[in-house]
């Protein structure tokens, strides 16, 4: 799948499906609506993350109802593209996709949960993740050809 081409279905994967991959899922839904089927998982199903919810809410996106899921929770595996956001998730996705017609891309993304400091410093790290994912999604799926946000 060429850069800029739009998949029919994309899966975002990270470590715990509580920050990076749910952000990417929500951003893709916001940008492309139902034109791309989108889901997210983690190596493990973590806990909902309050900082992730807060920075997504700032941008007008609700991930409050997101329930973290793991690869094992997937009911079907019918994706054209898996975007991995952590090295561990990338290795797992490569294993799972070995015998499937799916492309796997690795987008190195900061793990904002590892940032220490004051609340404002943590929120800034989460905003950096959100804004970086938004930019990358727009570039990868050729947002110019679809709309303007």
RODO-2510 file (C-alpha; in nm, 4 decimals, decimal comma):
residues 149
     n   res          X          Y          Z
     1     x     0,0000     0,0000     0,0000
     2     x     0,1612     0,3248    -0,1125
     3     x     0,2041     0,6199     0,1204
     4     x    -0,0988     0,8418     0,0830
     5     x    -0,3241     0,5540    -0,0191
     6     x    -0,6171     0,4976     0,2100
     7     x    -0,6776     0,1512     0,3548
     8     x    -1,0251     0,0051     0,3919
     9     x    -0,9528    -0,1031     0,7517
    10     x    -0,6712    -0,0029     0,9873
    11     x    -0,5678    -0,1360     1,3272
    12     x    -0,3574     0,0758     1,5632
    13     x    -0,1509    -0,1126     1,8203
    14     x     0,0582    -0,0071     2,1177
    15     x     0,1523    -0,1510     2,4555
    16     x    -0,1654    -0,1179     2,6652
    17     x    -0,4321     0,0367     2,4379
    18     x    -0,4878     0,3182     2,6829
    19     x    -0,3066     0,6192     2,5307
    20     x    -0,1432     0,6054     2,1866
    21     x    -0,3601     0,3607     1,9949
    22     x    -0,6972     0,4894     2,1257
    23     x    -0,5852     0,8430     2,0391
    24     x    -0,4960     0,7323     1,6861
    25     x    -0,8268     0,5461     1,6543
    26     x    -1,0287     0,8520     1,7646
    27     x    -0,8329     1,0877     1,5388
    28     x    -0,8832     0,8612     1,2374
    29     x    -1,2560     0,8401     1,3071
    30     x    -1,2734     1,2185     1,3372
    31     x    -1,0860     1,2780     1,0114
    32     x    -1,2308     1,0035     0,7938
    33     x    -1,5617     0,9050     0,9521
    34     x    -1,6883     0,5729     0,8205
    35     x    -1,4686     0,5775     0,5100
    36     x    -1,2033     0,3799     0,7057
    37     x    -1,2878     0,1023     0,9491
    38     x    -1,0646     0,1550     1,2496
    39     x    -0,9839    -0,0297     1,5705
    40     x    -0,7098    -0,0308     1,8317
    41     x    -0,5445    -0,2851     2,0595
    42     x    -0,2464    -0,3270     2,2886
    43     x    -0,0191    -0,6102     2,3869
    44     x    -0,2092    -0,6012     2,7126
    45     x    -0,5388    -0,4352     2,7928
    46     x    -0,4356    -0,1566     3,0303
    47     x    -0,6521     0,0803     3,2280
    48     x    -0,8244     0,3900     3,0858
    49     x    -0,5867     0,6867     3,1118
    50     x    -0,7158     1,0143     3,2552
    51     x    -0,4494     1,2295     3,0907
    52     x    -0,5294     1,0806     2,7487
    53     x    -0,8985     1,1456     2,8054
    54     x    -0,8265     1,5053     2,9098
    55     x    -0,6137     1,6013     2,6088
    56     x    -0,8521     1,4356     2,3652
    57     x    -1,1437     1,6161     2,5320
    58     x    -0,9522     1,9446     2,4863
    59     x    -0,9562     1,8737     2,1126
    60     x    -1,3268     1,7862     2,1122
    61     x    -1,2882     1,4082     2,1032
    62     x    -1,4451     1,1752     2,3553
    63     x    -1,2494     0,8622     2,4435
    64     x    -1,4125     0,8291     2,7853
    65     x    -1,6000     0,5159     2,6759
    66     x    -1,2942     0,3481     2,5251
    67     x    -1,2336     0,0055     2,6756
    68     x    -0,8700    -0,1064     2,6404
    69     x    -0,8365    -0,4320     2,4441
    70     x    -0,5519    -0,6673     2,3622
    71     x    -0,4683    -0,8477     2,0391
    72     x    -0,6378    -1,1548     2,1883
    73     x    -0,9646    -0,9604     2,2179
    74     x    -0,9922    -0,9101     1,8418
    75     x    -1,3001    -1,0906     1,7151
    76     x    -1,1814    -1,0773     1,3557
    77     x    -0,8582    -0,9947     1,1801
    78     x    -0,9608    -0,8241     0,8587
    79     x    -0,7268    -0,5246     0,8283
    80     x    -0,5398    -0,3846     0,5297
    81     x    -0,2959    -0,1999     0,7525
    82     x    -0,1646    -0,2331     1,1061
    83     x     0,0062     0,0758     1,2440
    84     x     0,2202    -0,0034     1,5453
    85     x     0,3139     0,2707     1,7893
    86     x     0,5548     0,0834     2,0180
    87     x     0,8412    -0,1564     1,9375
    88     x     0,6779    -0,4423     2,1307
    89     x     0,3485    -0,4019     1,9463
    90     x     0,5375    -0,3942     1,6171
    91     x     0,6983    -0,7319     1,6853
    92     x     0,3635    -0,8816     1,7865
    93     x     0,1906    -0,7427     1,4755
    94     x     0,4604    -0,8892     1,2514
    95     x     0,4086    -1,2299     1,4137
    96     x     0,0303    -1,2141     1,3750
    97     x     0,0380    -1,0910     1,0168
    98     x     0,2988    -1,3342     0,8873
    99     x     0,0439    -1,5391     0,6915
   100     x    -0,2080    -1,2609     0,6224
   101     x    -0,2318    -1,0064     0,3399
   102     x    -0,1805    -0,7033     0,5652
   103     x     0,0798    -0,4301     0,5664
   104     x     0,2481    -0,3377     0,8956
   105     x     0,3970     0,0075     0,9551
   106     x     0,5881     0,1234     1,2610
   107     x     0,5349     0,4830     1,3738
   108     x     0,7691     0,5422     1,6708
   109     x     0,5569     0,7330     1,9229
   110     x     0,6477     0,8701     2,2646
   111     x     0,5087     0,6762     2,5598
   112     x     0,3675     0,9748     2,7514
   113     x     0,2937     0,7566     3,0559
   114     x     0,6678     0,7478     3,1264
   115     x     0,6965     1,1263     3,1585
   116     x     0,7476     1,2396     3,5154
   117     x     0,6918     1,5816     3,6595
   118     x     0,4109     1,8200     3,7324
   119     x     0,0627     1,7751     3,5884
   120     x     0,1250     2,0423     3,3227
   121     x     0,4421     1,8651     3,2068
   122     x     0,2544     1,5378     3,1745
   123     x    -0,0350     1,7003     2,9882
   124     x     0,2128     1,8634     2,7479
   125     x     0,3632     1,5210     2,6733
   126     x     0,0179     1,3778     2,6006
   127     x    -0,0617     1,6770     2,3759
   128     x     0,2626     1,6136     2,1893
   129     x     0,1532     1,2537     2,1273
   130     x    -0,1958     1,3617     2,0167
   131     x    -0,0681     1,6334     1,7834
   132     x     0,2040     1,4118     1,6389
   133     x    -0,0457     1,1362     1,5639
   134     x    -0,2848     1,3837     1,4021
   135     x    -0,0100     1,5109     1,1728
   136     x     0,1065     1,1600     1,0838
   137     x    -0,2470     1,0346     1,0116
   138     x    -0,3175     1,3328     0,7869
   139     x     0,0050     1,2729     0,5943
   140     x    -0,0239     0,8959     0,5662
   141     x    -0,3861     0,8906     0,4519
   142     x    -0,3625     1,2015     0,2321
   143     x    -0,6008     1,4211     0,4280
   144     x    -0,5816     1,6965     0,1614
   145     x    -0,7729     1,4704    -0,0725
   146     x    -1,0486     1,4177     0,1838
   147     x    -1,1246     1,7315     0,3772
   148     x    -0,9936     2,0109     0,5927
   149     x    -0,9458     1,9995     0,9689
***
